[in-house]
Amino acid sequence: MPECGERAVLIVTTTPAGTATHLVRRRVDLRCRLEANHEGAHRDSEHGEAWERQTGRPPTLLRHEDEDH
């Protein structure tokens, strides 16, 4: 069965100790591998992320992680 293939980008940020600055730790390209025409949110099971359906450009998801992770 063909997969959905919708895409999104996850940006993971961190704040170094002693600063108020958010830095990008990593950028992850996400891809929905559910079957085509599925119901509900898109999911990238490899990275454990989900996002809502949108039209147009792939959405950008933001997640902040503390420095000690």
N, CA, C, O and CB atoms as a CASP TS submission, in Angstrom:
PFRMAT TS
TARGET T0000
AUTHOR 0000-0000-0000
METHOD Language model
MODEL 1
PARENT N/A
ATOM      1  N   MET     1       0.849  -1.178   0.000  1.00  0.00           N
ATOM      2  CA  MET     1       0.000   0.000   0.000  1.00  0.00           C
ATOM      3  C   MET     1       0.897   1.244   0.000  1.00  0.00           C
ATOM      4  O   MET     1       1.875   1.284   0.746  1.00  0.00           O
ATOM      5  CB  MET     1      -0.967  -0.003   1.232  1.00  0.00           C
ATOM      6  N   PRO     2       0.592   2.252  -0.809  1.00  0.00           N
ATOM      7  CA  PRO     2       1.442   3.449  -0.866  1.00  0.00           C
ATOM      8  C   PRO     2       1.399   4.232   0.449  1.00  0.00           C
ATOM      9  O   PRO     2       0.381   4.260   1.141  1.00  0.00           O
ATOM     10  CB  PRO     2       1.006   4.354  -2.028  1.00  0.00           C
ATOM     11  N   GLU     3       2.530   4.869   0.775  1.00  0.00           N
ATOM     12  CA  GLU     3       2.584   5.656   2.000  1.00  0.00           C
ATOM     13  C   GLU     3       2.195   7.101   1.733  1.00  0.00           C
ATOM     14  O   GLU     3       2.225   7.572   0.596  1.00  0.00           O
ATOM     15  CB  GLU     3       3.978   5.591   2.616  1.00  0.00           C
ATOM     16  N   CYS     4       1.833   7.788   2.795  1.00  0.00           N
ATOM     17  CA  CYS     4       1.402   9.188   2.722  1.00  0.00           C
ATOM     18  C   CYS     4       2.515  10.080   2.171  1.00  0.00           C
ATOM     19  O   CYS     4       2.311  10.781   1.180  1.00  0.00           O
ATOM     20  CB  CYS     4       0.966   9.686   4.110  1.00  0.00           C
ATOM     21  N   GLY     5       3.690  10.057   2.806  1.00  0.00           N
ATOM     22  CA  GLY     5       4.829  10.816   2.316  1.00  0.00           C
ATOM     23  C   GLY     5       4.855  12.292   2.675  1.00  0.00           C
ATOM     24  O   GLY     5       5.792  12.994   2.295  1.00  0.00           O
ATOM     25  N   GLU     6       3.830  12.794   3.412  1.00  0.00           N
ATOM     26  CA  GLU     6       3.863  14.209   3.808  1.00  0.00           C
ATOM     27  C   GLU     6       5.098  14.467   4.658  1.00  0.00           C
ATOM     28  O   GLU     6       5.559  13.585   5.382  1.00  0.00           O
ATOM     29  CB  GLU     6       2.573  14.604   4.588  1.00  0.00           C
ATOM     30  N   ARG     7       5.627  15.678   4.567  1.00  0.00           N
ATOM     31  CA  ARG     7       6.878  16.012   5.251  1.00  0.00           C
ATOM     32  C   ARG     7       6.699  17.167   6.223  1.00  0.00           C
ATOM     33  O   ARG     7       5.773  17.970   6.108  1.00  0.00           O
ATOM     34  CB  ARG     7       7.957  16.357   4.236  1.00  0.00           C
ATOM     35  N   ALA     8       7.614  17.226   7.182  1.00  0.00           N
ATOM     36  CA  ALA     8       7.706  18.337   8.128  1.00  0.00           C
ATOM     37  C   ALA     8       9.165  18.441   8.544  1.00  0.00           C
ATOM     38  O   ALA     8       9.969  17.553   8.261  1.00  0.00           O
ATOM     39  CB  ALA     8       6.757  18.130   9.379  1.00  0.00           C
ATOM     40  N   VAL     9       9.496  19.528   9.214  1.00  0.00           N
ATOM     41  CA  VAL     9      10.850  19.730   9.720  1.00  0.00           C
ATOM     42  C   VAL     9      10.746  19.947  11.223  1.00  0.00           C
ATOM     43  O   VAL     9       9.919  20.733  11.685  1.00  0.00           O
ATOM     44  CB  VAL     9      11.562  20.944   9.012  1.00  0.00           C
ATOM     45  N   LEU    10      11.584  19.254  11.982  1.00  0.00           N
ATOM     46  CA  LEU    10      11.651  19.423  13.432  1.00  0.00           C
ATOM     47  C   LEU    10      12.943  20.165  13.751  1.00  0.00           C
ATOM     48  O   LEU    10      14.027  19.735  13.358  1.00  0.00           O
ATOM     49  CB  LEU    10      11.585  18.039  14.182  1.00  0.00           C
ATOM     50  N   ILE    11      12.821  21.287  14.471  1.00  0.00           N
ATOM     51  CA  ILE    11      13.976  22.042  14.938  1.00  0.00           C
ATOM     52  C   ILE    11      14.039  21.865  16.451  1.00  0.00           C
ATOM     53  O   ILE    11      13.100  22.217  17.167  1.00  0.00           O
ATOM     54  CB  ILE    11      13.884  23.568  14.532  1.00  0.00           C
ATOM     55  N   VAL    12      15.160  21.314  16.934  1.00  0.00           N
ATOM     56  CA  VAL    12      15.359  21.103  18.369  1.00  0.00           C
ATOM     57  C   VAL    12      16.321  22.176  18.853  1.00  0.00           C
ATOM     58  O   VAL    12      17.426  22.314  18.331  1.00  0.00           O
ATOM     59  CB  VAL    12      15.909  19.655  18.680  1.00  0.00           C
ATOM     60  N   THR    13      15.887  22.943  19.867  1.00  0.00           N
ATOM     61  CA  THR    13      16.720  24.017  20.403  1.00  0.00           C
ATOM     62  C   THR    13      17.179  23.690  21.817  1.00  0.00           C
ATOM     63  O   THR    13      16.625  22.815  22.483  1.00  0.00           O
ATOM     64  CB  THR    13      15.958  25.348  20.389  1.00  0.00           C
ATOM     65  N   THR    14      18.201  24.412  22.259  1.00  0.00           N
ATOM     66  CA  THR    14      18.719  24.291  23.616  1.00  0.00           C
ATOM     67  C   THR    14      19.123  25.675  24.094  1.00  0.00           C
ATOM     68  O   THR    14      19.359  26.568  23.280  1.00  0.00           O
ATOM     69  CB  THR    14      19.923  23.298  23.681  1.00  0.00           C
ATOM     70  N   THR    15      19.206  25.863  25.404  1.00  0.00           N
ATOM     71  CA  THR    15      19.686  27.104  25.988  1.00  0.00           C
ATOM     72  C   THR    15      20.925  26.784  26.811  1.00  0.00           C
ATOM     73  O   THR    15      20.818  26.142  27.856  1.00  0.00           O
ATOM     74  CB  THR    15      18.585  27.791  26.859  1.00  0.00           C
ATOM     75  N   PRO    16      22.097  27.217  26.363  1.00  0.00           N
ATOM     76  CA  PRO    16      23.317  26.949  27.125  1.00  0.00           C
ATOM     77  C   PRO    16      23.241  27.567  28.524  1.00  0.00           C
ATOM     78  O   PRO    16      22.665  28.641  28.702  1.00  0.00           O
ATOM     79  CB  PRO    16      24.542  27.492  26.375  1.00  0.00           C
ATOM     80  N   ALA    17      23.822  26.889  29.511  1.00  0.00           N
ATOM     81  CA  ALA    17      23.819  27.363  30.890  1.00  0.00           C
ATOM     82  C   ALA    17      24.372  28.782  30.961  1.00  0.00           C
ATOM     83  O   ALA    17      25.371  29.104  30.317  1.00  0.00           O
ATOM     84  CB  ALA    17      24.637  26.421  31.790  1.00  0.00           C
ATOM     85  N   GLY    18      23.709  29.626  31.754  1.00  0.00           N
ATOM     86  CA  GLY    18      24.166  30.990  31.959  1.00  0.00           C
ATOM     87  C   GLY    18      23.775  31.959  30.872  1.00  0.00           C
ATOM     88  O   GLY    18      24.226  33.105  30.885  1.00  0.00           O
ATOM     89  N   THR    19      22.941  31.536  29.917  1.00  0.00           N
ATOM     90  CA  THR    19      22.508  32.439  28.844  1.00  0.00           C
ATOM     91  C   THR    19      20.991  32.421  28.722  1.00  0.00           C
ATOM     92  O   THR    19      20.315  31.575  29.307  1.00  0.00           O
ATOM     93  CB  THR    19      23.159  32.043  27.498  1.00  0.00           C
ATOM     94  N   ALA    20      20.476  33.354  27.965  1.00  0.00           N
ATOM     95  CA  ALA    20      19.047  33.387  27.653  1.00  0.00           C
ATOM     96  C   ALA    20      18.845  33.163  26.162  1.00  0.00           C
ATOM     97  O   ALA    20      17.790  33.490  25.617  1.00  0.00           O
ATOM     98  CB  ALA    20      18.415  34.732  28.093  1.00  0.00           C
ATOM     99  N   THR    21      19.848  32.610  25.508  1.00  0.00           N
ATOM    100  CA  THR    21      19.834  32.427  24.060  1.00  0.00           C
ATOM    101  C   THR    21      19.412  31.009  23.694  1.00  0.00           C
ATOM    102  O   THR    21      19.899  30.042  24.281  1.00  0.00           O
ATOM    103  CB  THR    21      21.212  32.737  23.469  1.00  0.00           C
ATOM    104  N   HIS    22      18.522  30.885  22.740  1.00  0.00           N
ATOM    105  CA  HIS    22      18.133  29.572  22.220  1.00  0.00           C
ATOM    106  C   HIS    22      19.007  29.260  21.008  1.00  0.00           C
ATOM    107  O   HIS    22      19.068  30.047  20.064  1.00  0.00           O
ATOM    108  CB  HIS    22      16.607  29.534  21.839  1.00  0.00           C
ATOM    109  N   LEU    23      19.674  28.130  21.035  1.00  0.00           N
ATOM    110  CA  LEU    23      20.500  27.689  19.919  1.00  0.00           C
ATOM    111  C   LEU    23      19.904  26.442  19.296  1.00  0.00           C
ATOM    112  O   LEU    23      19.324  25.608  19.991  1.00  0.00           O
ATOM    113  CB  LEU    23      21.942  27.426  20.375  1.00  0.00           C
ATOM    114  N   VAL    24      20.047  26.315  17.988  1.00  0.00           N
ATOM    115  CA  VAL    24      19.570  25.108  17.319  1.00  0.00           C
ATOM    116  C   VAL    24      20.548  23.978  17.606  1.00  0.00           C
ATOM    117  O   VAL    24      21.739  24.076  17.312  1.00  0.00           O
ATOM    118  CB  VAL    24      19.412  25.335  15.782  1.00  0.00           C
ATOM    119  N   ARG    25      20.028  22.913  18.181  1.00  0.00           N
ATOM    120  CA  ARG    25      20.840  21.735  18.473  1.00  0.00           C
ATOM    121  C   ARG    25      20.885  20.816  17.258  1.00  0.00           C
ATOM    122  O   ARG    25      21.939  20.294  16.893  1.00  0.00           O
ATOM    123  CB  ARG    25      20.286  20.981  19.699  1.00  0.00           C
ATOM    124  N   ARG    26      19.707  20.626  16.634  1.00  0.00           N
ATOM    125  CA  ARG    26      19.658  19.784  15.430  1.00  0.00           C
ATOM    126  C   ARG    26      18.387  20.062  14.631  1.00  0.00           C
ATOM    127  O   ARG    26      17.408  20.606  15.143  1.00  0.00           O
ATOM    128  CB  ARG    26      19.731  18.287  15.810  1.00  0.00           C
ATOM    129  N   ARG    27      18.438  19.673  13.370  1.00  0.00           N
ATOM    130  CA  ARG    27      17.306  19.784  12.442  1.00  0.00           C
ATOM    131  C   ARG    27      17.027  18.380  11.948  1.00  0.00           C
ATOM    132  O   ARG    27      17.943  17.668  11.535  1.00  0.00           O
ATOM    133  CB  ARG    27      17.606  20.782  11.238  1.00  0.00           C
ATOM    134  N   VAL    28      15.745  17.972  11.989  1.00  0.00           N
ATOM    135  CA  VAL    28      15.367  16.624  11.581  1.00  0.00           C
ATOM    136  C   VAL    28      14.293  16.724  10.500  1.00  0.00           C
ATOM    137  O   VAL    28      13.272  17.384  10.691  1.00  0.00           O
ATOM    138  CB  VAL    28      14.860  15.788  12.797  1.00  0.00           C
ATOM    139  N   ASP    29      14.527  16.068   9.370  1.00  0.00           N
ATOM    140  CA  ASP    29      13.502  15.978   8.325  1.00  0.00           C
ATOM    141  C   ASP    29      12.573  14.824   8.669  1.00  0.00           C
ATOM    142  O   ASP    29      13.020  13.690   8.841  1.00  0.00           O
ATOM    143  CB  ASP    29      14.142  15.778   6.905  1.00  0.00           C
ATOM    144  N   LEU    30      11.277  15.114   8.769  1.00  0.00           N
ATOM    145  CA  LEU    30      10.277  14.108   9.119  1.00  0.00           C
ATOM    146  C   LEU    30       9.496  13.704   7.872  1.00  0.00           C
ATOM    147  O   LEU    30       9.320  14.498   6.948  1.00  0.00           O
ATOM    148  CB  LEU    30       9.317  14.641  10.215  1.00  0.00           C
ATOM    149  N   ARG    31       9.032  12.454   7.865  1.00  0.00           N
ATOM    150  CA  ARG    31       8.228  11.947   6.755  1.00  0.00           C
ATOM    151  C   ARG    31       7.160  11.010   7.311  1.00  0.00           C
ATOM    152  O   ARG    31       7.460  10.097   8.081  1.00  0.00           O
ATOM    153  CB  ARG    31       9.119  11.214   5.702  1.00  0.00           C
ATOM    154  N   CYS    32       5.918  11.246   6.914  1.00  0.00           N
ATOM    155  CA  CYS    32       4.811  10.397   7.346  1.00  0.00           C
ATOM    156  C   CYS    32       4.823   9.108   6.532  1.00  0.00           C
ATOM    157  O   CYS    32       4.769   9.129   5.303  1.00  0.00           O
ATOM    158  CB  CYS    32       3.449  11.134   7.195  1.00  0.00           C
ATOM    159  N   ARG    33       4.895   7.999   7.236  1.00  0.00           N
ATOM    160  CA  ARG    33       4.937   6.700   6.574  1.00  0.00           C
ATOM    161  C   ARG    33       3.640   5.904   6.764  1.00  0.00           C
ATOM    162  O   ARG    33       3.592   4.701   6.506  1.00  0.00           O
ATOM    163  CB  ARG    33       6.113   5.897   7.096  1.00  0.00           C
ATOM    164  N   LEU    34       2.589   6.601   7.220  1.00  0.00           N
ATOM    165  CA  LEU    34       1.277   5.950   7.291  1.00  0.00           C
ATOM    166  C   LEU    34       0.767   5.744   5.870  1.00  0.00           C
ATOM    167  O   LEU    34       1.318   6.295   4.917  1.00  0.00           O
ATOM    168  CB  LEU    34       0.260   6.800   8.135  1.00  0.00           C
ATOM    169  N   GLU    35      -0.276   4.955   5.739  1.00  0.00           N
ATOM    170  CA  GLU    35      -0.801   4.710   4.393  1.00  0.00           C
ATOM    171  C   GLU    35      -1.407   5.982   3.807  1.00  0.00           C
ATOM    172  O   GLU    35      -1.884   6.850   4.539  1.00  0.00           O
ATOM    173  CB  GLU    35      -1.852   3.586   4.421  1.00  0.00           C
ATOM    174  N   ALA    36      -1.383   6.080   2.507  1.00  0.00           N
ATOM    175  CA  ALA    36      -1.938   7.243   1.810  1.00  0.00           C
ATOM    176  C   ALA    36      -3.399   7.435   2.193  1.00  0.00           C
ATOM    177  O   ALA    36      -4.127   6.465   2.402  1.00  0.00           O
ATOM    178  CB  ALA    36      -1.802   7.082   0.279  1.00  0.00           C
ATOM    179  N   ASN    37      -3.822   8.691   2.284  1.00  0.00           N
ATOM    180  CA  ASN    37      -5.211   9.073   2.601  1.00  0.00           C
ATOM    181  C   ASN    37      -5.646   8.636   3.997  1.00  0.00           C
ATOM    182  O   ASN    37      -6.831   8.391   4.222  1.00  0.00           O
ATOM    183  CB  ASN    37      -6.156   8.477   1.575  1.00  0.00           C
ATOM    184  N   HIS    38      -4.710   8.534   4.934  1.00  0.00           N
ATOM    185  CA  HIS    38      -5.058   8.156   6.309  1.00  0.00           C
ATOM    186  C   HIS    38      -5.830   9.286   6.990  1.00  0.00           C
ATOM    187  O   HIS    38      -5.823  10.424   6.521  1.00  0.00           O
ATOM    188  CB  HIS    38      -3.782   7.812   7.121  1.00  0.00           C
ATOM    189  N   GLU    39      -6.489   8.964   8.087  1.00  0.00           N
ATOM    190  CA  GLU    39      -7.214   9.948   8.893  1.00  0.00           C
ATOM    191  C   GLU    39      -6.301  10.450  10.005  1.00  0.00           C
ATOM    192  O   GLU    39      -5.394   9.736  10.433  1.00  0.00           O
ATOM    193  CB  GLU    39      -8.522   9.336   9.486  1.00  0.00           C
ATOM    194  N   GLY    40      -6.533  11.670  10.474  1.00  0.00           N
ATOM    195  CA  GLY    40      -5.820  12.202  11.628  1.00  0.00           C
ATOM    196  C   GLY    40      -4.445  12.747  11.290  1.00  0.00           C
ATOM    197  O   GLY    40      -4.115  13.014  10.135  1.00  0.00           O
ATOM    198  N   ALA    41      -3.656  12.901  12.350  1.00  0.00           N
ATOM    199  CA  ALA    41      -2.335  13.525  12.246  1.00  0.00           C
ATOM    200  C   ALA    41      -1.361  12.672  11.445  1.00  0.00           C
ATOM    201  O   ALA    41      -1.495  11.451  11.362  1.00  0.00           O
ATOM    202  CB  ALA    41      -1.769  13.783  13.632  1.00  0.00           C
ATOM    203  N   HIS    42      -0.377  13.347  10.858  1.00  0.00           N
ATOM    204  CA  HIS    42       0.729  12.649  10.204  1.00  0.00           C
ATOM    205  C   HIS    42       1.675  12.162  11.297  1.00  0.00           C
ATOM    206  O   HIS    42       1.740  12.760  12.371  1.00  0.00           O
ATOM    207  CB  HIS    42       1.477  13.581   9.171  1.00  0.00           C
ATOM    208  N   ARG    43       2.410  11.076  11.031  1.00  0.00           N
ATOM    209  CA  ARG    43       3.324  10.522  12.036  1.00  0.00           C
ATOM    210  C   ARG    43       4.612  10.034  11.385  1.00  0.00           C
ATOM    211  O   ARG    43       4.607   9.397  10.332  1.00  0.00           O
ATOM    212  CB  ARG    43       2.651   9.370  12.802  1.00  0.00           C
ATOM    213  N   ASP    44       5.709  10.356  12.050  1.00  0.00           N
ATOM    214  CA  ASP    44       7.019   9.818  11.690  1.00  0.00           C
ATOM    215  C   ASP    44       7.415   8.916  12.850  1.00  0.00           C
ATOM    216  O   ASP    44       7.906   9.395  13.873  1.00  0.00           O
ATOM    217  CB  ASP    44       8.101  10.968  11.422  1.00  0.00           C
ATOM    218  N   SER    45       7.206   7.618  12.695  1.00  0.00           N
ATOM    219  CA  SER    45       7.463   6.683  13.790  1.00  0.00           C
ATOM    220  C   SER    45       8.949   6.517  14.078  1.00  0.00           C
ATOM    221  O   SER    45       9.323   6.183  15.202  1.00  0.00           O
ATOM    222  CB  SER    45       6.856   5.337  13.470  1.00  0.00           C
ATOM    223  N   GLU    46       9.795   6.741  13.090  1.00  0.00           N
ATOM    224  CA  GLU    46      11.243   6.628  13.293  1.00  0.00           C
ATOM    225  C   GLU    46      11.732   7.660  14.309  1.00  0.00           C
ATOM    226  O   GLU    46      12.625   7.373  15.106  1.00  0.00           O
ATOM    227  CB  GLU    46      11.989   6.805  11.956  1.00  0.00           C
ATOM    228  N   HIS    47      11.141   8.874  14.281  1.00  0.00           N
ATOM    229  CA  HIS    47      11.563   9.944  15.182  1.00  0.00           C
ATOM    230  C   HIS    47      10.551  10.215  16.294  1.00  0.00           C
ATOM    231  O   HIS    47      10.775  11.087  17.133  1.00  0.00           O
ATOM    232  CB  HIS    47      11.799  11.210  14.396  1.00  0.00           C
ATOM    233  N   GLY    48       9.443   9.476  16.308  1.00  0.00           N
ATOM    234  CA  GLY    48       8.449   9.634  17.369  1.00  0.00           C
ATOM    235  C   GLY    48       7.753  10.986  17.370  1.00  0.00           C
ATOM    236  O   GLY    48       7.466  11.532  18.435  1.00  0.00           O
ATOM    237  N   GLU    49       7.480  11.530  16.193  1.00  0.00           N
ATOM    238  CA  GLU    49       6.840  12.840  16.084  1.00  0.00           C
ATOM    239  C   GLU    49       5.532  12.735  15.307  1.00  0.00           C
ATOM    240  O   GLU    49       5.376  11.875  14.440  1.00  0.00           O
ATOM    241  CB  GLU    49       7.783  13.850  15.405  1.00  0.00           C
ATOM    242  N   ALA    50       4.593  13.627  15.634  1.00  0.00           N
ATOM    243  CA  ALA    50       3.319  13.712  14.918  1.00  0.00           C
ATOM    244  C   ALA    50       3.015  15.185  14.665  1.00  0.00           C
ATOM    245  O   ALA    50       3.415  16.047  15.448  1.00  0.00           O
ATOM    246  CB  ALA    50       2.157  13.025  15.727  1.00  0.00           C
ATOM    247  N   TRP    51       2.312  15.473  13.578  1.00  0.00           N
ATOM    248  CA  TRP    51       1.928  16.841  13.260  1.00  0.00           C
ATOM    249  C   TRP    51       0.592  16.827  12.554  1.00  0.00           C
ATOM    250  O   TRP    51       0.202  15.832  11.943  1.00  0.00           O
ATOM    251  CB  TRP    51       2.998  17.536  12.394  1.00  0.00           C
ATOM    252  N   GLU    52      -0.106  17.953  12.646  1.00  0.00           N
ATOM    253  CA  GLU    52      -1.431  18.078  12.047  1.00  0.00           C
ATOM    254  C   GLU    52      -1.325  18.296  10.554  1.00  0.00           C
ATOM    255  O   GLU    52      -0.335  18.819  10.043  1.00  0.00           O
ATOM    256  CB  GLU    52      -2.209  19.222  12.690  1.00  0.00           C
ATOM    257  N   ARG    53      -2.365  17.883   9.881  1.00  0.00           N
ATOM    258  CA  ARG    53      -2.434  18.061   8.427  1.00  0.00           C
ATOM    259  C   ARG    53      -2.407  19.546   8.083  1.00  0.00           C
ATOM    260  O   ARG    53      -3.029  20.363   8.762  1.00  0.00           O
ATOM    261  CB  ARG    53      -3.709  17.395   7.850  1.00  0.00           C
ATOM    262  N   GLN    54      -1.685  19.882   7.026  1.00  0.00           N
ATOM    263  CA  GLN    54      -1.637  21.248   6.513  1.00  0.00           C
ATOM    264  C   GLN    54      -1.526  21.180   5.003  1.00  0.00           C
ATOM    265  O   GLN    54      -1.158  20.152   4.434  1.00  0.00           O
ATOM    266  CB  GLN    54      -0.447  22.052   7.128  1.00  0.00           C
ATOM    267  N   THR    55      -1.846  22.279   4.374  1.00  0.00           N
ATOM    268  CA  THR    55      -1.674  22.344   2.927  1.00  0.00           C
ATOM    269  C   THR    55      -0.555  23.322   2.632  1.00  0.00           C
ATOM    270  O   THR    55      -0.274  24.212   3.435  1.00  0.00           O
ATOM    271  CB  THR    55      -2.994  22.766   2.210  1.00  0.00           C
ATOM    272  N   GLY    56       0.063  23.169   1.522  1.00  0.00           N
ATOM    273  CA  GLY    56       1.142  24.068   1.147  1.00  0.00           C
ATOM    274  C   GLY    56       2.493  23.554   1.617  1.00  0.00           C
ATOM    275  O   GLY    56       2.778  22.361   1.520  1.00  0.00           O
ATOM    276  N   ARG    57       3.315  24.446   2.121  1.00  0.00           N
ATOM    277  CA  ARG    57       4.673  24.111   2.537  1.00  0.00           C
ATOM    278  C   ARG    57       4.688  23.186   3.752  1.00  0.00           C
ATOM    279  O   ARG    57       3.781  23.239   4.583  1.00  0.00           O
ATOM    280  CB  ARG    57       5.450  25.379   2.845  1.00  0.00           C
ATOM    281  N   PRO    58       5.713  22.339   3.860  1.00  0.00           N
ATOM    282  CA  PRO    58       5.835  21.488   5.038  1.00  0.00           C
ATOM    283  C   PRO    58       5.969  22.338   6.303  1.00  0.00           C
ATOM    284  O   PRO    58       6.712  23.319   6.303  1.00  0.00           O
ATOM    285  CB  PRO    58       7.043  20.544   4.898  1.00  0.00           C
ATOM    286  N   PRO    59       5.267  21.982   7.375  1.00  0.00           N
ATOM    287  CA  PRO    59       5.340  22.761   8.608  1.00  0.00           C
ATOM    288  C   PRO    59       6.683  22.575   9.318  1.00  0.00           C
ATOM    289  O   PRO    59       7.390  21.591   9.100  1.00  0.00           O
ATOM    290  CB  PRO    59       4.200  22.370   9.542  1.00  0.00           C
ATOM    291  N   THR    60       7.012  23.538  10.164  1.00  0.00           N
ATOM    292  CA  THR    60       8.197  23.446  11.007  1.00  0.00           C
ATOM    293  C   THR    60       7.737  23.268  12.443  1.00  0.00           C
ATOM    294  O   THR    60       6.980  24.085  12.968  1.00  0.00           O
ATOM    295  CB  THR    60       9.110  24.709  10.857  1.00  0.00           C
ATOM    296  N   LEU    61       8.197  22.199  13.073  1.00  0.00           N
ATOM    297  CA  LEU    61       7.882  21.920  14.468  1.00  0.00           C
ATOM    298  C   LEU    61       9.066  22.338  15.313  1.00  0.00           C
ATOM    299  O   LEU    61      10.213  22.144  14.910  1.00  0.00           O
ATOM    300  CB  LEU    61       7.541  20.417  14.687  1.00  0.00           C
ATOM    301  N   LEU    62       8.806  22.915  16.489  1.00  0.00           N
ATOM    302  CA  LEU    62       9.868  23.340  17.388  1.00  0.00           C
ATOM    303  C   LEU    62       9.782  22.551  18.680  1.00  0.00           C
ATOM    304  O   LEU    62       8.695  22.336  19.215  1.00  0.00           O
ATOM    305  CB  LEU    62       9.785  24.852  17.666  1.00  0.00           C
ATOM    306  N   ARG    63      10.940  22.117  19.185  1.00  0.00           N
ATOM    307  CA  ARG    63      11.008  21.441  20.486  1.00  0.00           C
ATOM    308  C   ARG    63      12.249  21.941  21.205  1.00  0.00           C
ATOM    309  O   ARG    63      13.342  21.964  20.639  1.00  0.00           O
ATOM    310  CB  ARG    63      11.037  19.875  20.328  1.00  0.00           C
ATOM    311  N   HIS    64      12.069  22.342  22.464  1.00  0.00           N
ATOM    312  CA  HIS    64      13.182  22.821  23.263  1.00  0.00           C
ATOM    313  C   HIS    64      13.622  21.707  24.209  1.00  0.00           C
ATOM    314  O   HIS    64      12.791  21.067  24.854  1.00  0.00           O
ATOM    315  CB  HIS    64      12.794  24.105  24.051  1.00  0.00           C
ATOM    316  N   GLU    65      14.926  21.482  24.286  1.00  0.00           N
ATOM    317  CA  GLU    65      15.491  20.506  25.212  1.00  0.00           C
ATOM    318  C   GLU    65      16.522  21.206  26.077  1.00  0.00           C
ATOM    319  O   GLU    65      17.290  22.036  25.591  1.00  0.00           O
ATOM    320  CB  GLU    65      16.124  19.302  24.454  1.00  0.00           C
ATOM    321  N   ASP    66      16.537  20.870  27.363  1.00  0.00           N
ATOM    322  CA  ASP    66      17.532  21.437  28.255  1.00  0.00           C
ATOM    323  C   ASP    66      18.918  20.936  27.911  1.00  0.00           C
ATOM    324  O   ASP    66      19.064  19.885  27.287  1.00  0.00           O
ATOM    325  CB  ASP    66      17.201  21.111  29.696  1.00  0.00           C
ATOM    326  N   GLU    67      19.916  21.662  28.305  1.00  0.00           N
ATOM    327  CA  GLU    67      21.316  21.374  28.007  1.00  0.00           C
ATOM    328  C   GLU    67      21.754  20.000  28.505  1.00  0.00           C
ATOM    329  O   GLU    67      22.635  19.396  27.892  1.00  0.00           O
ATOM    330  CB  GLU    67      22.196  22.435  28.615  1.00  0.00           C
ATOM    331  N   ASP    68      21.181  19.481  29.586  1.00  0.00           N
ATOM    332  CA  ASP    68      21.652  18.220  30.164  1.00  0.00           C
ATOM    333  C   ASP    68      21.078  16.970  29.507  1.00  0.00           C
ATOM    334  O   ASP    68      21.350  15.876  30.000  1.00  0.00           O
ATOM    335  CB  ASP    68      21.326  18.192  31.614  1.00  0.00           C
ATOM    336  N   HIS    69      20.300  17.057  28.424  1.00  0.00           N
ATOM    337  CA  HIS    69      19.758  15.861  27.745  1.00  0.00           C
ATOM    338  C   HIS    69      20.748  15.268  26.807  1.00  0.00           C
ATOM    339  O   HIS    69      20.458  14.263  26.157  1.00  0.00           O
ATOM    340  CB  HIS    69      18.496  16.190  26.988  1.00  0.00           C
TER
END
